[in-house]
């Protein structure tokens, strides 16, 4: 088992139960929302350390760049598309579409998937899916918002992986030599 996986699982085992006990006084929906809030940070942090362990600075730089692109697209869409949240109150912001929490969580899972394979990304995908579920249970987003956040993240991760594949192909090519 990779060192980053051990760290990730240790954090999850220690933090999630303690969060649950703190949240027992609140409703189940609020507890699910808080755990989803936690996972939206935990999955990208795990992807960062997983990539650092596998590839070092180059991999983490590409992950962070892909994460930045994902967040820029999500924020731009949130501020240009007026989509009401399920719990919309008159006068409140209309920034439901797409889900930032889901995009953040899926950015880590998608990067691991496109870079290292689906097997490595199963647990991060499960946590990212739970993050999306938590946003629906909390009455903050519709399914379309969740799906859009996940799709944007996957496309950005795929773009970063394609760029990496092309760079590797260029780096492996023999140097051009002119014959005189």
Buried (B, 14 or more C-beta within 10 A) or exposed (E): EEEBBEBBEEBBEEEBEEBEEEBEEEEEEEBBBBBBBBBBBBBBBBBBBBBBBBBEEEBBEBBBBBBEBBBEBBBEBBEEEEBBBEEEEEEEEEBBBBBBBBBBBBBBBBBBBBBBEEEBBEBBBEBBBBBBBBBBBBEBBBEEBBBBBBBBBBBBBBBBBEEBEEEEEEEEEEEEEEEE
